[in-house]
Amino acid sequence: MNAVTWDQRERIIALLAEATADPEVRCVVVTATGRGFCAGADLRGAPTAGERVAGDVARMIRAGAQRFISAVLDCEKPVIAAVNGTAAGIGAHLAFACDLVLAADSARFIEVFVRRGLVPDGGGAYLLPRLIGPRRAKELMFFGDAVGAAEAREMGLVNRVVPADELAKTARDWAERLAQGPTRALALTKQLVNASLDVDRSTAFAAEATAQEINMTTRDAQEGVASFVERREARYEGR
């Protein structure tokens, strides 16, 4: 069920950082093989530690689950989740952190923490209220019930639900469209939208103006304006 091991988590964080830094990468797709997307965290592969002292758990969460989710939110390329099956715990939060979420009709999302007597981690209490509001977020987190793909779509957790055998093709189609877009403009747009949830209007407007200033120095912005004037399709390079 693709529970995330310590090694896998570190590898995914590294890949997302590489995607940000590599101008040849224009989009990222997060998906899985088998019947599950991600069943949550698997701590069996974590480095062994000595006797636990006060503060160890908080440090582990900051360096682990929170850093994992932040890597998705901070990636400067569009990130698509193609959820092929059950996404539980940190697996659900991995999907929710992505910019766009495609789900197979067989997918399920489960805030499994309460079933284990745990507090949600991996940014769940940050992400969910912003996606669906605090009351529905509390309902999911208090009860830990599985939410099917169709219901998740109605709630706003998922952009689109497709038959399972069409998931990979749809994800590729979306990724190819994004990969042909103005990559730096998309990165700045992502940053603006993510930050807007935590700032006041004047701060958001100032950030928007700064983003426009930065983006107008890119070749893609110049190409976009030129293509409009010349009445032709824009050819973006991601630079």
Buried (B, 14 or more C-beta within 10 A) or exposed (E): BBBBBBEBBBEBBEBBBEBBEEEEBBBBBBBBEEEBBBBBBBEEEBEEEEEEEEEEEEEBBEEBBBBBBBBBBBBBBBBBBBBBBBBBBBBBBBBBBBBBBBBBBBBBBBBBBBEEEEEBBBBBBBBBBBBBEEEBBBBBBEEBBBBBBEBBBEBEBBBEBBEBEEBBEBBBEBBEEBBBBBBBBBBBBBBBEBBBEEEEEEEBEEBBEEBEEBBEEBEBBEBBEEBEEEEEEBEBBBE
